[in-house]
Amino acid sequence: MLIVGIQCGHDASVVVLQDGRILVHLERERVSRIRHDESMSAELIHQALRYCGLDAGDVDMFAVSTTQRYGYQSDDASRLSFAYDWASAEKIGAARFRRTVFDRAAHLAETTRVRAIHADGHQLFNSEWPDMPDIWMAGRGMEPIGKMDGEKLGSIFTAPSLWYSQALPMTVTLDGRSYPAVGVMHQLAHASAAFYQSSFDAAPVLAHDNGNPVRRRNKYVGGMLFYGEGHRLSPIWTAPIAAGVIYSLCAQTIGLGRDAGPGKLMGLSAYGSPSMFDERYIGDVEMLAPIYLTKGRIRSLKSENVQTVVGWFQEVERRAGDLGLDIHAGALSPFGKDLAATAQKTFEELVLYALRRLQLMLTKTGRMSPNLCLSGGCALNCPANSRIVEETDFTSVFVPPSCDDGGLSIGAALYLYHHLLENPRTGPSDHSRSIAALGRANAPADIDRALAAAAGEFEIETGIDLAERAAADLAEDKVVALFQGRSESGPRALGQRSLLADPRRTANWARVNGLKSRELWRPFAPATLSERLRDNFDGGPADSPHMLFNYRVRSRDLGAVTHVDGSARAQTVAPGSGPFRDVIEAFDRRTGTPVVLNTSLNGPGEPICETPEHALAFLRRTAADVLYVENNRIRRRSA
C-alpha cells in the first residue's frame, strides 16, 4: 500500500510511505528556501513520488495534517485541494471514524470563511476539535487523575470512542484526480511520528508545543497524552500546561523572534538566573486559571496569545521591578538573561509536572515502564529532555528527529497505516543510530553538473579519501562543510548537511558564529563517537543520535562546544553510520579527540542546504575553508 502524508501548514512537508516504510520525507522550505514555508504544493508531492520512482497513479491514499492555527491549504486551488468526505470513511471502514466529529467539521467548513495564504490558493477550515470525555473538560485539567481508581482510569485506554476520535475522513484532489484521505489532528500526528518510529512495543507519549492551552472550544492544544501499544495509538488525557506558550512569548518579549526564538532562548537561559520563577504557576492552566487568567495589563509584551498566561507575565514584571531590572531591555540585558533562565526553569517544571501525573495514571493502571516518547516542538528542549531521563522513572526516552511540525506528515501517514488500517508494525529499529536521513540524495550526474559549472571559481579535487582529508583539515583548524548522502529530516544537522570545526579550540565558538552571522553568545553542539560518550560527557541518556539531550562536559579540552554553564547538546554517532562517523574516527586517530563541533550547513534565516548548488553558494559567501560534496574537496581559488 502506498500512502502519501502531507503537512499543510507551518513547516509544510510530504512523506511517501510504502507498506509502512518511509521512502522519502521532503520539507518544502528546503526547496523554496523560505524558512517554515506554510503551504503545500502539488509539485512537492510529485517531486517526492518521482524521487521514489513512482507517480500519482501509484498512490492509494493520502494522510493529511496541519498546524493548529492553519487550515488544510495549498498554493494552487486548481491543482491541489481538500474536502471533508464521508465517502472516504465508507471505503476505509465507517466504524473507524466518529460521525459526530465529522458532521461538526463539515458544518464548520461550510459556514466558516477562511482565506488562503496565496492569492490562487485553497484552504479548508481545520476542525481541531475532537470529542472528549466529560472528565477532561471539567476545568480541572489533570487533577482528576489523582482521585480516580485504576479501573476507571484503565477504561480510558480501551475505549473505542477515543480510539477514533481524532481523525476525519477527507478527499484530496491532486491535478484533477481524487483520492480517499484521512485528516489526522495535530497532536495525534505528533504522537504518531514519535511512537511508530520508536523501538517500543508499548509506550506513553507526551505531545506538546506552543499552542494556546485554553480555548473555549479546544482544551487540548497545549498538549496531549497518548498511549501506544502494538499498532494502536490513542489519546488518554489532555495536558493543558502553558510550557510552550510561555517559552515562545518570552523569546518574543526580548526580541529573539517567533520561529527561531525558542531555540535561541534555550541557549541564552544558561547566562541568567531564574530570579523570577514562581512555583505557584506549576500545574494545569485549567486548575490554575485564577492566577493565570487575571485582568490587567502587562508592559513587556503585546500579543494575542498572552491573555492565556497574563498572570504569569504580571508576576514576572512585579519581581523584575523588585530586582531593579528593566523589562524593556533586550536579550543580553540582565532582564533578558534572567527571563530566559526563568522561562527555562518554568518550562522544565511544567513538563515534569505533566509527567508525574502521567506516571500516576500508568502506575494505577499497571502500565508503568521506563519507556516514554516525546514529540511536538517542545520536545526540542534539550535541558528538559535530560531532566526527564535523570529525574523521573522514564529512563528510556525516544524523541524523533522531526518532532517539530515538519514531521506531522510522517505521523499522519503512519497513523493511517498502522492504527486506522490496522497493519502491524515492523521489527524494532536500533535507536543508537539516527533515523534522520530521510530526505533526498543528489544523483551523481547532478553533483557533476553543479561542480562543472563551478570549476572556474573553485579548486576541485575529485575522488579523495573523504575521512582522512576532512580530518586533516579539521586538525589544521579549518572550518569544514560536509554535504553527504540524503539530507536530514527535522531541524538538526546530523552529519549529512553539517558545518564542522575543531572543538578543542575555544576561539572556534566565536569564529563559527561569526561565519554563520549568528549571535556570538549562541552555543554549538559536539558530535562524538557513541562508544566514547562517557570519556567527555556525564548525565543524559546513553544515546543521543538526534542531538536532543543535554550533557555535562567533563573535559576541559572542548572549549568550543562547552556552554557557559558547563553543558553541551551532544550528538552520539554510532558505528556504521556512514561518512560522518568515518570523519570523526579519523579525527580521533589524528588528535586523540573523538569529538567534532557540528552545526547546520546554512546561513542566517535560511533552511539547511538541500542541493550541491546551495552548498557551493554557502562556500562562496562565507569564510568556510573547505567543502566536501561526497568525495569531492572544494576550495576557493587562491588570489
Disulfide bonds with the S-S distance in Angstrom:
none
